[in-house]
Amino acid sequence: MPIHYDYCVIGAGLAGLHVAIELAEQGVSVCVVDSKGIASGASGTPAGLANPATGRFASQSWRAEESLEHLSHRLLKASSFSNNKFFKQTGILRPALDEKIASKMKHNLNKDSWSDDTTVWLDQKEVQTIHPGIQCIDGGVWVPKGLTVFIPEYLLALRAMIEQQQGIFYLEDSYRLIKNKDWEITFDTHQKISFKNIIFTSGIWTSHSEYWSNLKMHAVKGQILILKTDTSISFEHAVSALGYFSKIDTKRLVYGSTYEHRFDHHKPDQNGRDYMLKRFQLVVPDLAKQSSIIGDWAGIRASTPDRKPYIGSHQTIEHCFVFTGLGSKGLLYSSIGAHLLVEHILNDAMLPAELDFTRFNS
């Protein structure tokens, strides 16, 4: 006899665990299934930034401040479920590396509606006072509320939260999914579970499912470096310029990432290392001279044409939902996206039209 749940979440990354905790806190029974384990995909990056001023020119992301508030609230709640400090409000410094970038950054800062304490324009002297030795032309954007999150540790804390709410995890097992009256999964161990509702949150692998094969997404490979410095790192803030870097501890930092649309394997490689080191040297040449690679990581992101996620209910199959396509904004969008989806499922709330997964259908 299968064990029965109200909801099954496919995928144990940022999207899946945020959906699972939102459901579990509403008192419904929920399980999480991932054959590769927690943080096995793109969410396994050692550290990431929650940065509402995104892209080359510091454009305001979708629901930027609301997204940051949702994530901050969830991080604080999760922090009591870990012995390690897995996030810091480091602030994010975005220096302009040439006059064109500076001009477009200023334009975006003026046209977008920001709270006074969310983004600030700094002149060149102010930028270089915050971070001596950084390359900068004309100034840059300072994001004081920007966050650095050590994502695998955060996901483990979310798992503990979900389990406290009686959520169950099925990890590291191959399985077969079928749709009868209810949904059913049979694992290689011959254990069976059934559930009324299924939510696909497994990034690019969601589009490999027969139920969501029409989603317009493309795979983007991102590589990350772990660097060790010869001297102690004196700054606490993160930097976003030709990638991003943030301090891990007094002598280690994370730098990333590549954004590869063409690749023939999923592992870190020398081309990625060389590419990132060259960019790192352009931004902080003195720090780069004192740094050496001690580790690396690679993951595959699911990106949509407009870089906003897909959230919604299947058009023809009942009790089937999706939350995927977070691209490089998994941290920023996972908490607010999960909240929107669960409100839609449980309370019939309208979802934002700009996140409808059919928006690119001709």
Secondary structure, 3 states (H helix, E strand, C coil): CCEEEEEEEECCCHHHHHHHHHHHCCCCCEEEEECCCCCCCHHHCCCEEECCEECCCCEECCCHHHHHHHHHHHHHHHHCCCCCCCEECCCEEEECCCHHHHHHHHHHHHHCCCCCCCCEEECHHHHHHHCCCCCCCCCEEEECCCEEECHHHHHHHHHHHHHHCCCEEEECCCEEEEECCCEEEEECCCCEEEEEEEEECCHHHHHHCCCCCCCCCEEEEEEEEEEEECCCCCCCCEEECCCEEEEEECCEEEEECCCECCCCCCCCCHHHHHHHHHHHHHHCHHHHHCEEEEEEEEEEEEECCCCCCEEEECCCCCCEEEEECCHHHHHHHHHHHHHHHHHHHHHCCCCCHHHCCCCCCC
